[in-house]
Amino acid sequence: MIKEFKALLKEYDSVSIVTHKNPDADTLGTALGIYEILKNEKKEVEVCNWGGILPNYLDFLPHFAKIKRQIDFDKSLIISCDSGSIDLLGFDLSSRVIVNIDHHKSNTNYGTLNIVNDKCASASQVAYEFLKNEFTINRNTATCFYVAMVTDTQNFTTLNVGNDVLKVASELLSKGVDIADVNRNLTQRKSLSSLRILSETLDTLEFYEEAKVASLVTTQESFKRTGATAVDTVGIIDYCIALATVKIAIFIMELEQSLKVSMRSNSADVSELAVYFGGGGHRLASGFSIDKKMDTQELLNSINKEIKKRGLLNEL
């Protein structure tokens, strides 16, 4: 596929790299790493995110300040990063040629060229392994790809971390990544509002199925009281799945027009559960969003009903 990719780059003068809505470090790190590669190839490049609030703790990444809220190039090649479906990108790309770079099992292969590998731990790993032999991976690109990988694996603690992941991490670090600077930015830049929203959210902890399932909820009222944003809730679900008895964790974030649900497990496949509700993701980490057609308790009841129906706890 690398030949097809290089042929597309020759065909287009400009490239628009697109990240998914509610951006995280993997979508942004992958996009910014590819941006660096293509700028060095003398391409006209832009990185675009549809109207989301960017996570400020990632502002140390090279080219972070260049991320746009809209696509300015009319006839550019589109490269999507870390998005399982085209609707998660937010933009109308119906008439565009798309290179789809992702690692989600639920990816719908919406691209003209689909570079998707669900065995990879991050979209940045997919991008790195695809591009490394044909393009120069310098320090800036390596930093972006490494940050994407270390965050999406929760500091290399997820079950999809094996020798291949650690080998890629080592190769990226060998390019000159300042690991001390990366670690400081990822662990020592918490906002006060993030601690306040964490405290309020932990107070909502509920258990089901003999404490094998647990839930946390962040409400609109909590956002207003604490001054927090959705970005401040990153990592909250990890407190839930870290509990000794919990096998499936559910985190519901109440937004103005919708409910955003994240699910984690230490062994049960929650990806098909997410697909059932209109979302997707990985085997052990998935999610979905729905309109506010039910309250959070009704939604939790519906999710728990499906967990029982599918026998997900029986897999453990």
C-alpha positions in Angstrom: 0.0 0.0 0.0 2.9 2.3 0.4 3.2 2.6 -3.4 -0.4 3.7 -3.6 0.1 6.2 -0.8 3.1 7.7 -2.5 1.2 7.9 -5.8 -1.6 9.8 -4.1 1.0 12.3 -2.7 2.3 12.9 -6.2 -1.2 13.5 -7.5 -2.1 16.1 -4.9 -0.4 19.4 -4.3 -2.0 19.8 -0.8 -2.9 17.5 2.1 -5.4 18.0 4.8 -4.8 15.8 7.9 -8.0 15.4 9.9 -8.4 14.4 13.5 -11.5 13.0 15.2 -13.9 15.1 17.3 -13.1 15.3 21.0 -9.4 14.9 20.2 -7.0 12.9 22.3 -3.2 12.5 22.2 -3.3 9.6 19.7 -5.3 11.4 17.0 -3.3 14.7 17.4 0.1 13.1 17.9 -0.4 10.9 14.8 -1.6 13.9 12.7 1.2 16.2 13.9 3.8 13.5 13.2 2.6 13.0 9.7 2.4 16.8 9.3 6.1 17.0 10.0 6.9 14.3 7.5 4.9 15.8 4.7 6.3 19.4 5.3 9.8 18.0 5.0 8.6 16.5 1.7 7.7 20.1 0.6 4.0 19.4 0.6 1.4 22.1 1.4 -0.2 20.6 4.6 -2.8 21.5 7.2 -4.0 19.8 10.4 -7.7 20.2 11.1 -10.0 19.4 14.0 -13.7 19.9 13.8 -14.6 22.5 16.4 -13.4 20.5 19.4 -11.7 21.8 22.5 -8.0 20.9 22.1 -6.2 19.4 25.2 -3.9 22.2 26.3 -1.5 19.8 28.0 -0.4 18.6 24.6 0.6 22.1 23.5 4.3 21.1 23.8 3.9 18.9 20.7 5.6 20.3 17.6 3.2 22.3 15.4 0.4 22.1 17.9 -0.4 25.8 17.4 -1.0 25.1 13.7 -4.1 23.0 14.3 -7.1 24.5 12.5 -10.8 24.4 13.1 -11.7 24.1 9.4 -10.4 22.6 6.2 -9.1 25.5 4.0 -7.8 23.4 1.1 -10.6 22.7 -1.5 -9.0 19.9 -3.5 -6.6 18.4 -1.0 -5.9 14.7 -0.2 -7.5 13.9 3.1 -5.5 11.8 5.7 -7.7 10.8 8.7 -6.0 9.7 11.9 -7.3 7.4 14.6 -11.0 7.6 13.5 -13.0 4.4 13.3 -15.8 6.0 11.2 -16.0 9.0 8.9 -18.8 10.6 11.0 -16.3 11.0 13.9 -14.3 13.4 11.8 -17.1 16.0 11.7 -16.3 17.4 8.2 -18.3 16.7 5.0 -15.8 14.5 3.2 -18.2 12.7 0.9 -16.5 13.8 -2.3 -12.9 13.6 -1.1 -10.1 11.0 -1.5 -9.3 9.7 2.0 -6.3 7.9 3.4 -7.6 6.2 6.6 -4.9 5.5 9.2 -6.3 3.8 12.3 -6.0 0.9 14.7 -9.6 0.4 15.8 -11.2 -3.1 15.4 -14.5 -1.4 14.5 -13.1 0.7 11.7 -15.5 0.8 8.8 -12.8 1.1 6.1 -14.3 4.3 4.8 -11.2 5.5 3.1 -10.0 5.3 -0.5 -6.9 3.7 1.0 -7.3 2.0 4.3 -4.2 1.6 6.4 -5.8 -0.1 9.4 -4.2 -2.5 11.8 -6.1 -3.4 15.0 -3.1 -5.3 16.3 -1.3 -2.0 16.8 -1.5 -0.2 20.2 -2.0 3.2 18.7 -2.7 4.9 15.4 0.7 6.4 15.6 2.2 2.9 15.6 0.3 2.2 12.4 1.6 5.4 10.9 5.2 4.8 12.0 5.4 1.2 10.7 3.8 2.2 7.5 6.0 5.2 6.8 9.3 4.5 8.4 11.0 2.8 5.5 10.0 5.4 2.9 10.1 8.7 4.8 12.4 10.4 7.2 11.3 10.0 10.9 13.0 12.9 12.7 12.9 14.0 16.3 9.7 16.0 15.9 7.8 13.2 14.3 9.2 10.7 16.8 8.0 12.9 19.7 4.5 13.2 18.3 4.2 9.4 17.6 5.7 8.5 21.0 3.4 10.7 22.9 0.4 9.2 21.0 1.6 5.7 21.8 2.4 6.2 25.5 -1.0 7.8 26.2 -3.1 5.3 24.2 -1.4 2.5 26.1 -1.7 4.2 29.5 2.0 4.3 29.9 2.5 0.9 28.3 0.1 -0.9 30.8 -2.7 -2.1 28.5 -2.9 -5.7 27.5 -2.1 -5.0 23.8 1.5 -4.0 24.8 4.0 -6.6 23.7 7.5 -6.8 22.3 6.4 -5.1 19.0 5.1 -2.0 20.8 8.1 -1.7 23.0 10.4 -2.1 20.0 8.6 0.8 18.2 8.8 2.9 21.4 12.6 2.2 21.6 13.0 3.1 17.9 11.2 6.4 18.4 13.2 7.3 21.5 16.4 6.6 19.6 15.4 9.6 17.3 16.1 12.0 20.1 12.8 12.2 22.0 13.2 14.2 25.2 11.5 11.7 27.5 11.9 13.8 30.6 10.1 16.7 28.9 7.4 14.3 27.6 6.8 12.8 31.1 6.7 16.2 32.8 4.1 17.5 30.3 1.9 14.4 30.5 2.0 14.0 34.3 2.6 17.4 35.9 0.2 19.8 34.1 -3.1 19.0 35.7 -5.5 21.9 35.9 -7.3 22.7 39.2 -10.6 22.1 37.5 -9.6 18.6 36.6 -9.1 17.7 40.3 -12.4 19.3 41.2 -14.3 17.4 38.4 -12.5 14.2 39.5 -13.7 14.7 43.1 -17.3 15.2 42.1 -17.3 12.4 39.6 -15.9 9.9 42.1 -18.8 10.6 44.4 -21.1 9.1 41.7 -19.5 5.7 41.9 -22.0 2.8 41.7 -21.6 -0.9 41.5 -23.6 -3.7 39.8 -23.4 -7.4 39.4 -21.7 -8.1 42.8 -19.2 -5.2 42.1 -18.0 -6.7 38.8 -19.5 -3.7 36.9 -19.0 -0.1 38.1 -20.0 3.3 36.8 -19.1 6.9 37.1 -21.0 9.9 35.8 -20.0 13.5 35.1 -23.0 15.8 34.9 -23.5 19.2 33.3 -24.0 20.6 36.8 -20.5 19.4 37.7 -19.0 21.0 34.7 -20.6 24.3 35.7 -19.6 24.1 39.3 -16.0 23.2 38.7 -15.3 25.2 35.5 -14.0 22.0 33.9 -14.3 20.9 30.3 -14.5 17.5 28.7 -10.7 17.5 28.3 -10.5 17.6 32.2 -12.2 14.2 32.4 -9.5 12.3 30.5 -8.4 9.4 32.6 -11.3 9.4 35.1 -12.5 6.0 34.0 -9.1 4.5 34.9 -10.0 5.0 38.6 -13.0 2.8 38.1 -11.3 -0.1 36.3 -8.5 0.0 38.8 -10.8 -1.3 41.5 -10.0 -4.9 42.5 -13.4 -6.4 41.8 -14.4 -4.4 38.8 -14.2 -6.2 35.4 -16.2 -3.7 33.3 -16.1 0.1 34.0 -18.6 2.6 32.5 -18.1 6.3 32.4 -20.9 8.6 31.2 -20.2 12.2 30.5 -23.3 14.4 30.1 -22.8 17.0 27.4 -25.3 19.7 26.4 -27.0 17.7 23.6 -25.7 14.1 24.2 -24.4 11.5 26.5 -20.8 10.3 25.8 -20.0 6.8 27.1 -16.6 5.2 27.6 -16.2 1.6 28.6 -13.2 -0.3 29.8 -12.6 -3.9 30.7 -9.6 -6.0 31.8 -10.6 -9.1 29.7 -14.2 -8.9 28.4 -14.8 -7.7 24.8 -16.7 -4.4 25.1 -16.2 -3.4 21.5 -19.3 -5.2 20.2 -21.3 -3.7 23.1 -20.2 -0.2 21.9 -21.1 -1.1 18.3 -24.6 -2.1 19.5 -25.1 1.4 20.8 -23.8 3.0 17.7 -20.1 3.4 18.6 -17.0 1.3 18.4 -13.4 1.0 19.5 -11.1 -1.6 20.8 -11.7 -4.9 22.5 -11.0 -3.6 26.0 -11.6 0.1 25.5 -14.7 1.3 23.5 -17.4 3.9 23.6 -20.3 5.6 22.0 -22.4 8.8 22.1 -26.2 9.1 22.0 -28.7 11.9 22.0 -30.3 12.7 25.4 -33.3 10.5 24.7 -32.9 8.9 28.2 -31.4 9.9 31.5 -28.1 8.5 32.7 -29.7 5.9 35.0 -31.9 4.6 32.1 -28.8 4.4 30.0 -26.9 2.5 32.7 -29.7 0.1 33.0 -29.7 -0.5 29.3 -26.0 -1.1 29.2 -26.1 -3.5 32.1 -29.0 -5.4 30.5 -26.8 -5.8 27.4 -23.8 -6.9 29.4 -25.9 -9.7 31.0 -27.6 -10.6 27.7 -24.3 -11.0 26.0 -22.8 -12.9 28.9 -19.8 -10.6 29.0 -19.1 -11.3 32.7 -19.1 -15.0 31.9 -16.0 -14.4 29.8 -14.0 -13.5 32.9 
